[in-house]
Amino acid sequence: MKYPRTGSFLIPSILLVLLLILSKSGLFEFPTGAEAQGVLMDKLFYYLINTTLWLTVGHLINLSICVFIWGGLVRFGSSSLIGQKIQDFTSILVYTIVIAIILFGVINLAPSSIFYFLLLIFLVLGTLLRPKILSLISTKYLSSEHPFNIGDWIELINRSGAQVVTGEVYDIGRRGTRIKTESNCIVLIPNNLLEDEFIIKNYWGISKETEFEIIICLDFSIPIERAKRILFAGAIQACNENSISKGANPKILVHNTSNAGIEYSVKFLLNPWQENTPSEAKDKILSTIINHLSKAGVYTAFPKNEIFYTKMSDKNLSMNSTLDRIKILSSIEFFNSFSEAELKKLSENISPATVKENCNIIVQGDEGNSMFILIEGFLEVYITSESGDKIIVGKIAPGGFFGEMSLLTGEKRCATVKAITESRVFEITKNDLAPVLQTRSEIVKEISMVINNRQKINIEKIEESGHKKIHKLDVLINKIKVFFSLTK
C-alpha cells in the first residue's frame, strides 16, 4: 500500500497561507444589509475564497493522517483489504465534515435546502460510482466469505458451465482479483464479476492435493476389465515416472456411455504449481496411456454414424487371432528380423496369459527356457544382491520383453520381474522358437545384436548388484547355436 510523501505538503501549505491572508484582509467579506444589493461578484469571490480555504484545510488534514498515522504509526500490508478500507473511510469522513462546514458556515443554507441538496448529490454520486460501490461490496464478500486466499489454485466457471480461467490467485485488490495462469499470464477479474457471474472452484480449499480426471472413450467391443487394466497400467507408469499422484494410485472408473463407446474416467491426485502443472500432468498421463493402448492393439472409439452393408472390420486387435498376434509381434524389437511367415509360425503356438497384481512372473536364480512379451500392464524388474538388498533395475511397459537369455542360452533367470498392475503376457518357449531358428540359422546373429545392445544399456544398474554378466557378441551367438543344436 503506497502512502503520500512529506513533500506533498508544500503546495497545499502555500495555498492555505495565501487563502488565509486573503480571508483576513477584509477585501472579500460577505456583504450584508443594503450593501448586499448589486454585489453579486463580491458574494462569488467570498464563496470561492472560503470554500477553497476549507477544502485545502481538509486536504492537509487527510494528507497528515495518511503520512503520519497510516504511513507511520500504523502500517498495513501491501495486499491488506482492511487497511485500504480504513484509509478510505477516514478520507471520506474528513471531506464530509469539510463539506458540512462549507454548507452550514460559508453558504449558510437552510436545513431543508441542505437535505435536498445532499439527496441530489448522493443520487448523482451513486449513479457515477455504481461500479466502484459494487466492487467494494464484492471485496467485502471476498474478505468475509473467504472463497479463496492469495496462493490458492482456483478455476472460474461461467453460468453455462464453461471453464473461463484456471490458475493461482496472485493478488486480491479492491476492484479486482489477479490470477496467474499456467502460461504465467496475469488475468484481472473484476470482483463484482467474481461474485455475480462465476462459480469459483477452489482446488486448495481442503488440502494441497487435488483430484483431476481425464476422460477416454473406448469401443464397446473392449471388455471393461481389459480396458481398466490397460488404462491403469498406463496411468500408474506416468505417475511413477513423473512424480504425479504421490499420495495414492490413480483410479479408473466407468464414467458414461455415448454413441461412440464407453467413457472411462482416469482420476489422479496433483499438487498444482509444484513439479507439474495440470496441463503438463494430463499430457504425460494421456501420452503414456495412448502408448499402452497402441501396444495392446486397442484404439480410442470413433462415432458410429456410418451404415455398413457388410460386417464392419474390428479396428481393435484380439489376442486370440493369429493375424492380430502377428501384428503385435512385428512391433517388438526382438522380432524385427523375422519374416511374416516366421512370425505366423511363431504366433500359432503362443497364447496370452494373465498375471495378477504383485505376482512374480520370473524369479532370479530359477531355471527357465522361455521369454515373455508384455502386451498389457506395467512390470518392475529388480535384482537381489548377495547382501539381500533389493536393487530395482527398471520398469517394463507394453511392448517390452524379458527372459530372453534363458530362452536362447538356457541360463538361470538373472532378475525377478513382478507385475505392478494386473498384466497380460505372451510366453515364447524354446520349443516355439526352435523351428524358426533351425530353418534360418542366420537370424541368430541379428537376435544376438539386439540382446547385446540391451545389455549395454543396463550394464550400470546390473553392476551395482554384483551380478554382472555381459556376453561378448560372438560368445553369445555360439551359446545360442549350441543350445538350439544349430550347425555352425
N, C-alpha and C positions, 0 to 999 in steps of 0.2 A: 504494500500500500504506500503510495507516494504522498508526501506532505510538502506544503509550501516552504520555501526558504525564507530566512530572516530578511534577505534583500528585497522581498516583495512588499515590505512596509514603506519603502522610501516614497514612492509616488503617491499612495493614498495619504501618507502623513503630510506631505507638502500641500496636497489639495485641501486637506482638513484645515490646516493653518490659514490658507488663503480664504476659505469659506468663513472661518471664524472672524477673520479681520473684516470681511465684507459685512457679515451679520452684525457685528458690534459697531460698525462705523456710523450707522444711522442712515445710510444712503438708501437702504431698501426696507424701511419699516412699513408695516401694513397700514394703509390709510384708513382712518375711521371718521365717522360723522360726516360733515359737509365736504370734507376733503376726499371722501370716497367716490364722489361723483366725477366721472370722466378721467379716472386714473387707472384704467384697465392695465396699462403696461406696468405700472408700479406693482399691482397685485401679482401679475405674472412673474415679475422678477423676484418678488418676495417668496412666492411658492417655489420657484426654481431654486433659489439660493438655499432655502431652509430644507427643501426635500433632498437636494444633493448633499447638504451637510449631514443629515441624519442617515442617508444611505451610505455615506463614507464612514460614519461612525460605526454603523452595523457591519460594514465590510472589514474594518480594522478589528472589531471585536471577534468576528468569526475567524479572521486570519490569526489572531492571537491564540484562540482556542486550538486551532489546528496545529500551530507551531509549538506552543509551549505545553499543551496538555496531551493531545493525541500524538504529537511528534516527539514529546519529551518525557513527561511523567508516565503516560500510559502508551504502550505500543502494541499493535495488533499484527498478526502475521500477514504476509503478502496476499494470502488467499482467504482471510477471515471475513466471512459474510457478516458476522455480528459486529465487528469493528467498523465496517463500512456503513452499516445501518445506523450505528450510534453517531458517527460523524455526520451523516446526512440529517439525522433528526436534530442535532444541535444547530446545524446551519439553518434549517427551516424554522426552528424556534426563534433564533436571533432575528432573522429577517421578518418574521411575523410580528414580533414586538416592535421593530422599527417601523413597519408599515402602519401598525396601530397608532404609534406616536404621531406619524405624519398625518393620518386621517383625523385624529382627535385634536392634536396640538397645533398642527400647521394649517390644515384646510378647514378645521372646525365644522366638520359635517355633523348633521343631526343624527341621533341614533338610528332612526328609521331609514334614513338615506344610506347610512353605513351598512345596514343589514342587506338592503337590496344590491348595493354595490359589491359587497363581498360575495353574495349569492351569484351575481353575474360573473365575477372573477373565478369562482370555483367551477362554474359550468364551462367557461372557456378553457380554463387550465385542465379540467377533467377530460375535455374532448381532445385537446392537444397532447396531453400526456398519457392518454389511454394505453398505448403500447408499453410505456415505462411502468405504469401502475400495474398492469397485468404481469410484467416481468418481475416486479418486486413481490407481487403475491405468489408467483410461481417459485421465486427464490425462497420465500418463506416456507412454501410447501416442501421444497427440496431439502431445506435445512432442518425442518421439523420431522418430516416423514423418513428421511434418510434412505431413499431408494437406492442410493449408491454413494460412494466416497471417492475421493481422489485416489487413483491407483487401481480401482475396480475395473474388471473387464466386463463390458455390457454389450447388449445387442438391442437396437431400436427397431421395432416392428410397427408398420403403419396399420391403419384400420382395416385395410384389405388383406392383411396377413403377410405382406411382402417385407423382406428384410431391407432396411434403409441403410443402416451403417452399423458396423461392428468394430469395436476397438477398446482401448484403455482410456478411462476418464483422466484427462490431463490437467484440467483446471475447471473449477466451478466459480463463475463470475456472477455479478449482479444481474446481467442481462442474458447471458448465455453460458453454455457449458461446452468446453473444448474436449474433443475426443480424438485420440491418436489412433489411426488405423494401422493395419498390418504393413502398409506401404510407407509408414512414417509420415503420412499427411495429417495435418490438423484440420478437423472439421468442426465448425462452430454451429451449434444448435441453439436457437433462442429458447430460454427457459419456459416461456408460455407455450411453445410447441411441445416441449417435453411433457408438460402436464396434460395438454388437451388432445394432441394428435397421435401420440406414440404409446405403445406398450413397451415398458422397459423390462428387459430380461437381464438380470444381474447374475452372471455366472459365478461370481465370488461372494454371493450372498451368505452362504453357509460355510463352504470350505474353498481352498485354493484350487482343488482339482475338480474339473467339470466334465460331465459326460457328453460326448459328441457322438454323432452317428453318421454312417454312410449307407445309402440305400442302393442295393444292387438287385437287378431283376434277372432271374434265370428262367429257362424254359420249363414248362410243366413236365416235360419228359425226364428231367433230372430228379431222382429221388431226393426227398428233403434231407434224409440222413447223409447222403453223399454230398449234397450242396453245403450243408453245415460243416462237414468235415473239411472240405476244401477251403471254404471261407475262413474258418477258424485257424487253419494252419497258416494261411497267408497273412492273416491279421496278427497272429502271435509272432511270426517271423519278423514282420515290420516293427512291431512294438519292441521286441528284444534287441534288434539291431539299431534302433533309433531312440532308445530311452523314452518310449511313449507308454502310457498306462502302467506306470511303475506300481501303483497301489493294488491293481487287480488285473486279471486276464481279460481280454476283450470278450464280449458276448455276441452270439449270433442268434437272432430271433426272426421268426417269420413275421414280416411287417404287414403285408397286404397281398392281394392278388389283383391282377389287371388283365387287360386283353392280351398283353404280351407274355405274361408268365407270373411267377411267384416272386414277390419282392421280399428281400431279406435285409434286415437292419443289422449293420455291424457297429456295435457300440463300444466305445473306449474312453478311458479317462485321460484328461490332459490338463496340465498346468500351463495356461496360455502365457506367452511372453517369457518363457524360460528357455528351454532348448529348442522347442518347435512352436511355431505359431499354428493356429488351427488349420490354415490352408496348407502349410507345409506338412503337417501330420496327416491330413487327409490324402495329400498327394502321395506320400510314401506308403501309406497303408493300401490305398487303391491300386497303386502301381504293382505292389507285391502280390495282391490278390489276383489281379488280372494275369500276372505271370503264372501263378499257381493254376488258375483256370485253364490257361493255354496249354500248360504241360499236361494237364489231366484230360485235354481234349474237350473241354467244356467252354461254351461261349455265352456271352450275355444274350438275353432274349431280344427279339425284334417283334414289331407289331404284326399281327396275323390278319392282314387286310386282303391278301391275295386269294384268288379262287384256284384250286389245283384240281385238274381233271384226272390226274394220276396221283399215286401215293407220293406225298412230299418226302424228299430225302431228309434224313436226320442229320442236322448240322453238328450235333454233338457226338463225340466218339464213345464207343461202347467197349468195355474191357473184354466182352465175350465174343467180339467179332475179330476174325483173323486179319481182315483188312485194316481194321482200326488199330490192332496191336502192331501191325507193320508200320503204320504212321507214327505211332508212339515211339517204337524202337528206332526209327530212322532219325528222330530228333535228338537221340542220345549220342554224345561224343564217342563213346566206346564203339558204336556200330557204324561210324562214318564210312569205313572201308568195305562194309558188307553190301553185296548186291541185293536187288529186290527179291530175287529167287532165294538167296541165302536167308534174308530176313523172314521170308514166308515160311521156309522150312523150320526156322527157329521159333516163329510165332505159333506154329501148330502144336507145339509141345508145352507151352507155358500158359499159366492162368493166374489171375490176380489173387492175392491173399491179404486179409485184413489183420492189422496188428493193433491191439488195444493201447490206449494211452499209458505211458510209463512202463511198457513191456520192452524187454531186450529182444532185439532181432538176432544179433550175434553177440557172443561174449568173448572177450580177449582170452586167448590160450586154448579155446575149443578147436577140435578138429572140424574141417569143413571142405567141401568140394563144390561150392556154388557161390554165385554172386547175386546181388539184389539191385533192382532198379526202383526208385521211389516214384510213384505215379501221383499219389495224393498224400498230403500230410507234411510233417516237419520233424526232422530227426536230429539227435545230438550224438556226436562222436567223442568218446573220451578214452583215455589210457590210464591204467592203474600202475603207478611206479613201484619199484621194489620196496619203497618205504610205506606203501599203501596209500599214497596221495593220489587223488583223482585229478587228472590233467585234461581239460577239455581241448580237444584238437580242433573241432569246428562243428558246423551245423550243415545239414543236408536238406536242400529244398527239392521240390519236384523236378525231375529231370536228372537228378544226381544218381550215382551208382556207387556201390561199395562191396567189399568182399571179393574183388576180382583176383587178388593174389592167391587166395585159397582155391578159386575156380581154376586158375591157369597153372599153378605150380603145386597145389596140394598142401601148402604151408598152413600152419595153425593161424587162427584169427589173431591179428596183431592189435586189434582195438575192439571196444564194445560200442555197439550202436543201439541207442534207446529211442523209442518213439515219444516225442514231446506231446504230440497230439495223436489221436487215432489216425492211422495211416493205411495206405494200400500199396503193396509192392508186387513186382514180378520177381520170381526166383528162377534163375537160369543155372542148371546143374551141368556137371561135366558130361553127362550122357546127352544133354540137349545140344551142347556146343561141339562135341566131338565129330559128328557127321559133317559139319561145315568145315572144320579145320582139316579134316582128312581129305576133303575134296579139293581144297585150295590152301595149301600149307603156307604160301607166301603172305597170307593175311596175318600170320603170327607176328611178323616184323612191324606191321602197321599198328597192331594192337599194343605191342610192346612199347612203341614210341609214345602212345597216348598215356600208358601207365607210368613210363619213365618221367614224362613231363609233370604228371600229377604228383609224383613223389618228390620232385624237386621243389614244387610249391609248398609242400607240407613239411619239408625237412627241418625247418627251425622249430616247429612245435613238437615234432617227434623226438628231436634231440634232447629236449627238456626232460623227457620221460626216461631216457636211457635205453629206449627200445629202437634205436636207430637201425634200420635195415633197408638200405638203398641198394638196389641191384644195378650193376652196370648193364647197359643195353644188350650186349652180346651174351652175357651170362643169363639174363632174363629170357632171351629168345631160346637159348639151349634148354633151359629148365622147362619151358612150356612144351617144347618139342619132345623132350623125354617124358614128361608127364602124360602127354596125349599119344605117345608112341608114334610120333611122326618121323618120317625119313629125313635125314639131313640133306 
